[in-house]
Amino acid sequence: MAGIAVRRQGSRHLIVGIVMAAVMSACATSTASPAASPGAPAGTSAASLAPTKAPSVGSASPSSGAIRVAGLDFDLRPITPPIASIDIGEQSSGWGNASDGTWLWVMTDTGAVAIDPTTNSVKRRIPLPISADGYTLDASNGTVWISDYDEQAVYRYDARTGQRLASIALPYADCVAVAAGAVWACDHHEGAVVRIDTKTNTVVKTIIVGSRGSDGPGQIAAAGGSLWVVVGNDAAIVRIDPKTNSIVKTIHTYADEPLSITVSPDQIWAVVDDGSGLALVDPADQKPPRTTQFNGVSTAVVVDGIPWAGFLASSSDTAGALIAIDPASGRVIDGLSIPDGSVTRPFQAFGSVWLVLGLQGLIERYPPSALTVKH
């Protein structure tokens, strides 16, 4: 299943991620706003329209239990106690998480860690050298795939033994995803996505998705029978048909450069502009993106149709937050204080919501009901 990739590519200053929520449909939900809601989206077709802006969340102080929304204080309420808090023994920048069907894998700064969801304990580690540009990870059917930008390769591991089974050369290996009977990886500086045959462990197809250079393709999500690729330097999300290895549509996000995407049943939520906002993107590309502005948003998880954005604190001593956004209006409608640390990555797996508290080296597990809107 597709995982998450969060990248900080040295001089490229790129953070990208994938959170799979459900199967993708071809059109977005209505974006009509209540009369009192500022920043309502523009109406119709959109190829040349600039993105609209929903209310600004100018500043946030999760540890004090309040954020600023459109110039007004908005209180955070404490999240319920976690089912489990798992100390993985090292910091995690959230550079990847995925399920191999049995274990949950999380990328750390020095390798991959497997968590057994039946015991909420660490079961295996795959050590890797400290990387200047980091790794990304995905897993499926007892196999773990890791991209290594520094060493220009994609690695294949046996999830049970931790043994490396193959190394596939790829000049600018950035992001990896398992989908449609193949493995897909970004050739970042070449503006391409490659298809890897899992029987031969070789690249069998190269698909050009954007311009060459820094901030090229940096993440892949699989949903609804398609692949969705973030191309930062083109400010676009590219949809690929894996059956034909061809581009179906290029969705423009205009001035808001997409850095990470969350795929829900009928929406794409994109973290934009170095984490300064969360944009609702129409997968049919008929409406302009609508952005709710933040400072320090990481990525989002969608629970019962509501996106909850992880909020990054500035230090390991500061609590984090999850902020809920109304899909129809773009307004902030709820907020949870996360007392144990900054939320690098929220995601769902094994019937639970998991929060990566990267600076603290913690993975916290919650029931989905913990992310129920109360306001």
C-alpha positions in Angstrom: 0.0 0.0 0.0 1.2 3.5 -0.7 3.0 5.2 2.1 4.3 8.7 3.0 7.4 10.4 1.8 8.5 13.6 3.5 11.6 15.2 2.0 13.9 18.0 2.9 16.2 17.9 -0.1 19.1 20.0 1.0 19.3 23.0 -1.2 16.0 22.1 -2.8 14.1 22.9 0.4 11.4 20.4 -0.5 9.0 18.7 1.9 6.7 16.2 0.3 4.3 13.5 1.6 1.6 11.1 0.8 -1.3 10.1 2.9 -3.7 7.7 1.5 -7.3 8.1 2.8 -9.6 6.3 0.4 -10.5 5.7 -3.3 -10.4 8.8 -5.5 -13.3 9.9 -7.6 -13.3 12.2 -10.5 -14.8 15.4 -9.1 -14.5 17.5 -6.0 -17.3 18.4 -3.6 -19.0 21.7 -3.5 -16.9 24.6 -2.2 -19.7 27.0 -1.4 -19.1 29.1 1.7 -21.4 30.4 4.3 -22.1 34.2 4.1 -20.0 34.8 7.2 -17.0 32.9 5.9 -14.2 35.0 4.4 -12.3 33.8 1.4 -15.0 31.9 -0.3 -13.8 30.1 -3.4 -14.4 31.3 -6.9 -17.1 29.6 -8.8 -16.5 28.0 -12.2 -13.9 26.7 -14.6 -10.5 27.6 -13.8 -7.6 27.0 -16.1 -6.3 30.5 -15.7 -7.8 31.5 -12.3 -5.6 32.3 -9.3 -6.2 30.3 -6.1 -8.5 31.8 -3.6 -7.7 32.1 0.1 -9.7 30.9 3.0 -9.2 32.4 6.5 -5.7 33.0 7.6 -4.3 31.2 10.6 -1.7 33.8 11.2 0.0 32.3 14.2 -0.4 29.4 16.5 0.8 28.6 20.0 -0.3 24.9 20.6 1.3 24.8 24.0 -0.9 27.7 25.2 -4.0 26.0 23.8 -5.0 28.8 21.4 -4.5 29.7 17.7 -5.4 32.8 15.7 -8.1 32.4 13.0 -9.0 35.4 10.9 -7.7 37.7 13.8 -9.7 35.8 16.5 -8.5 33.5 19.2 -9.5 29.8 18.6 -9.1 27.5 21.6 -7.6 24.0 21.2 -9.0 21.2 23.3 -6.8 18.4 24.5 -6.8 15.2 22.6 -7.9 12.0 24.4 -5.1 9.8 25.8 -3.5 7.6 23.2 -4.0 3.8 22.9 -0.2 3.6 22.9 2.9 5.8 22.8 5.8 4.0 21.2 9.3 5.2 21.7 11.3 4.3 18.5 14.5 5.5 20.1 15.5 8.2 17.5 14.1 11.2 15.8 11.9 10.8 12.8 11.4 13.6 10.2 8.4 11.6 8.9 10.2 10.6 5.7 8.0 7.6 5.2 5.4 5.3 6.7 3.6 2.3 5.3 2.1 -1.1 6.1 3.5 -4.3 4.6 0.3 -6.1 5.6 1.7 -7.2 9.0 3.8 -4.4 10.4 3.8 -0.7 10.3 7.0 0.8 8.9 8.2 4.3 9.8 11.3 6.1 8.3 13.7 7.7 10.8 16.8 9.7 10.3 19.0 6.6 10.3 16.8 3.9 8.8 13.4 2.2 8.9 11.6 0.9 12.0 8.9 -1.8 12.0 6.1 -1.6 14.6 3.9 -4.6 15.4 0.3 -3.2 15.7 -0.7 -6.2 17.8 1.8 -5.4 20.6 2.5 -1.7 19.8 6.2 -2.4 20.0 9.3 -2.1 17.7 9.9 -5.5 15.9 12.7 -4.7 13.5 15.1 -2.1 12.3 16.8 -1.6 8.9 19.8 0.6 9.5 20.9 3.1 6.9 23.7 5.7 6.8 22.7 9.3 7.8 21.6 10.9 4.5 22.0 14.6 3.6 18.8 14.4 1.5 16.9 11.6 3.3 15.0 8.5 2.3 11.5 7.7 1.4 9.6 4.4 2.0 6.7 2.2 1.0 5.8 -1.4 1.7 3.5 -4.1 0.5 3.2 -7.9 0.9 6.2 -8.4 3.1 8.5 -6.2 1.1 9.9 -2.8 1.9 11.1 -0.4 -0.7 13.3 2.6 0.1 14.6 5.4 -2.2 18.0 6.8 -1.5 18.6 10.2 -3.2 22.3 10.4 -2.1 23.3 7.0 -3.4 21.0 7.3 -6.5 19.1 4.0 -5.9 15.9 2.3 -4.9 16.4 -0.6 -2.4 14.2 -3.7 -2.0 14.2 -5.4 1.5 12.6 -8.5 2.9 10.3 -7.1 5.7 10.6 -10.1 7.9 14.4 -10.5 7.8 15.5 -7.0 7.0 17.8 -8.4 4.2 18.4 -6.2 1.2 17.2 -8.2 -1.9 18.0 -5.7 -4.7 19.3 -2.3 -5.5 18.0 -0.5 -8.6 20.0 2.4 -10.0 18.1 5.7 -10.3 20.0 9.0 -10.7 17.7 11.2 -8.6 15.7 8.7 -6.6 13.1 10.6 -4.7 9.9 9.0 -3.5 8.6 5.5 -4.0 5.2 3.9 -4.1 3.8 0.4 -4.6 0.7 0.4 -6.8 -0.9 -1.4 -9.8 1.4 -4.4 -9.6 4.6 -2.4 -9.8 6.9 0.0 -7.9 7.0 3.6 -8.9 9.8 6.1 -8.1 10.5 9.7 -8.8 13.6 10.7 -10.9 13.5 14.1 -9.3 15.9 16.3 -11.3 14.9 14.7 -14.6 11.2 15.5 -14.1 10.2 11.9 -14.5 8.5 8.9 -12.8 9.8 5.4 -13.5 8.1 2.1 -13.3 10.0 -0.8 -11.7 9.1 -4.4 -12.6 9.0 -6.3 -9.3 9.9 -9.6 -11.0 13.1 -8.4 -12.5 13.9 -5.4 -10.2 14.5 -3.3 -13.3 13.2 0.0 -14.6 10.8 -0.8 -17.5 9.2 2.6 -18.2 10.0 6.3 -17.8 7.2 8.9 -17.9 8.1 12.6 -18.2 5.8 14.5 -15.8 7.4 17.9 -15.6 10.3 20.2 -16.0 13.9 19.2 -15.2 15.7 20.8 -12.3 15.2 21.2 -8.6 11.8 20.8 -7.0 10.9 18.2 -9.6 8.5 15.2 -8.9 8.8 14.4 -5.2 5.8 12.2 -4.3 3.4 9.7 -5.6 0.0 8.7 -4.3 -2.1 5.8 -5.7 -5.9 6.0 -5.6 -8.9 5.3 -7.8 -6.9 3.4 -10.3 -4.6 6.3 -10.9 -1.2 7.6 -9.7 -1.1 11.2 -8.5 2.4 12.9 -8.7 3.4 16.2 -7.1 5.6 18.3 -9.4 6.8 21.3 -7.3 8.6 23.3 -9.9 5.6 23.2 -12.2 3.1 23.9 -9.4 1.1 20.9 -10.5 -0.3 17.5 -9.6 -0.1 15.0 -12.5 -2.5 12.1 -12.9 -1.1 9.0 -14.5 -3.0 5.9 -15.8 -0.8 2.9 -14.7 -2.4 0.7 -17.2 -1.2 2.7 -20.1 1.8 4.5 -18.4 0.4 7.8 -19.7 -0.6 11.1 -18.3 -4.3 11.6 -18.0 -4.4 15.2 -16.6 -2.1 17.9 -15.2 -3.8 19.8 -12.4 -2.4 23.2 -11.8 -2.1 24.7 -8.3 -1.0 28.1 -9.8 1.1 30.2 -7.4 0.7 27.7 -4.5 3.5 25.2 -5.0 2.2 21.8 -3.8 4.5 20.0 -1.3 2.3 17.2 0.0 -1.0 15.7 -0.8 -3.8 13.9 1.1 -6.2 11.9 -1.1 -9.8 11.6 0.3 -12.8 10.1 -1.5 -13.5 13.1 -3.7 -10.8 15.7 -2.9 -7.1 16.4 -2.9 -5.7 18.3 0.0 -2.3 19.8 -0.7 0.1 21.4 1.7 1.5 24.4 -0.2 4.2 27.0 0.0 6.6 25.5 2.4 3.8 24.6 4.9 2.1 27.9 4.9 -1.3 26.6 3.9 -3.6 23.6 3.2 -5.3 23.9 -0.3 -8.4 22.0 -1.5 -7.6 21.0 -5.1 -10.3 19.9 -7.6 -9.1 16.6 -9.1 -11.2 17.5 -12.3 -9.3 20.8 -12.5 -12.5 22.7 -13.0 -12.2 25.0 -9.9 -9.2 26.9 -8.6 -7.5 25.7 -5.4 -8.8 27.2 -2.2 -6.2 27.7 0.5 -6.6 27.9 4.3 -3.5 29.6 5.4 -1.3 28.4 8.3 2.2 28.7 9.6 3.8 25.4 10.0 1.3 22.8 8.7 2.9 19.5 7.9 0.4 17.1 6.2 -3.1 16.0 6.8 -5.2 13.0 7.6 -8.9 12.7 6.6 -11.2 11.2 9.2 -15.0 10.9 8.4 -14.6 13.3 5.5 -12.8 16.0 7.6 -9.2 16.9 7.0 -7.0 17.3 10.1 -3.8 19.1 9.5 -0.7 18.3 11.6 0.8 21.4 13.0 4.6 21.7 13.4 6.0 23.4 16.5 9.3 25.1 16.4 11.1 23.1 19.1 11.0 19.7 20.9 9.8 21.5 24.0 6.6 22.8 22.4 3.4 20.9 22.1 1.8 20.3 18.7 -1.7 20.5 17.3 -4.2 19.0 14.8 -6.5 21.4 13.2 -9.8 20.5 11.4 -11.0 22.3 8.3 -14.5 22.4 6.9 -14.3 21.1 3.3 -17.2 23.2 2.2 -16.0 26.6 3.5 -12.3 26.2 4.2 -12.8 27.5 7.8 -11.1 26.0 10.8 -13.8 24.3 12.8 -11.9 22.4 15.5 -8.4 22.0 17.0 -6.7 19.4 19.2 -3.7 20.1 21.4 -1.1 17.3 21.2 0.8 17.7 24.5 3.6 15.2 23.8 5.1 17.0 20.9 5.0 18.5 17.4 3.0 16.5 14.8 5.4 15.6 11.9 2.9 13.3 10.3 -0.7 12.1 10.9 -1.9 9.0 9.1 -4.2 6.0 9.3 -3.4 2.3 9.4 -4.7 -0.9 11.1 -7.9 0.8 12.0 -6.2 3.6 14.0 -4.9 7.1 13.6 -1.1 7.4 14.1 0.8 10.5 14.9 4.5 10.8 14.3 6.0 13.1 16.9 9.3 13.3 15.1 11.4 15.5 17.3 10.5 13.4 20.3 11.0 10.0 18.6 7.5 8.9 19.5 4.7 7.3 17.5 1.3 7.7 19.2 -1.8 5.6 18.3 -5.3 6.8 18.7 -8.8 5.5 17.8 -10.4 7.4 14.9 -13.0 8.7 17.3 -10.3 10.9 18.9 -10.5 13.0 15.8 -14.2 13.8 15.9 -15.2 17.4 15.4 -16.8 18.9 18.5 -17.2 22.6 17.6 
